[in-house]
Amino acid sequence: AWMARELGKPEADAVEWEKKADSTAQAIMEDLYSAEENRFYDRLAASGELRRILTPASFYPIWAGVPLGEKEIRSMIEETL
């Protein structure tokens, strides 16, 4: 959305990108986040099971701006690092 605006694209394009970002963030929260463990994990495609292995990718959703509270983010970083 930001890039669309910077490039002078129509506002409708930016709004569409924001909708896509929101739906992707929601899918990440639903499919890759364990609230009990306060962690993001990869998911095995074949079985759908979460791969409970911490890697740098475990933090990518935070960097991408998923809707997770500051308290949870702070706790995740402090407990993991």
N, C-alpha and C positions, 0 to 999 in steps of 0.2 A: 504494500500500500504506500509506504514511504517512497519507494523508488518510482512508482507510478506518478506520484505527485511531483517528485523532483524532475521527472522527465516531461512534465507538462501533459500527461495523459488525462483523459476525461475523468472527472471525479467518480463516475460510475465504475471505472476500472479499479480505482483505489478501494472503493467500497466492496467490490467483488473479492479483491485480494484479502481484505480484512475478514470477510466472511469465511474464506478458505482457511485463513490462519486460525480463526476461532474454532472452526470445526476440527482442524488438525490437532490443536491444543487439547480440545475436549477428548478426542480419540486417544491421545497419548495418556491423559489422566485416567481414562477408563481402562485402557488395555495394558499399560506399561507401569503404572504406579501401584505400589503396595502401600496402602495407608497404614497397615499394622506395623510395617517396618520403616515407613517413611523413606522409601527408596524407589528409584526408577530402575527397571530391569529390561533386558531384551526378552523376547518371547520366541520360543521354538515354533517355527512355521508348521512342522509336521504334527506336533501334539498340542500346540497352544499353551504349553506349560511355560511359566516364567523361568528364565535362566537366572538364578539368584547368585550371580557373580558380579562383583563390583569392578567396573572399568571406568576410564575417563568418560565413556559414553553415558554413564549413569548420571552425569551432571549436565549433559547437553539440553535436556528439557528445561532446566532452570535458565540456562543461557538463552534459550529460544523464547523464554517468556511465558511458559505455561501458567495457568491460573492456580498457583500454589501460594499459600500465605507466607509472609515474611518469617513468622515463627518457625514454620516447618522447614523453610529453606535454610535458615540459620542453624537449626538443629541438625539437619542433614549434613551440612558442611562441617560443623564442629565435631559431630560424632564420627564422621568418616575420615576426615583429614586429621 
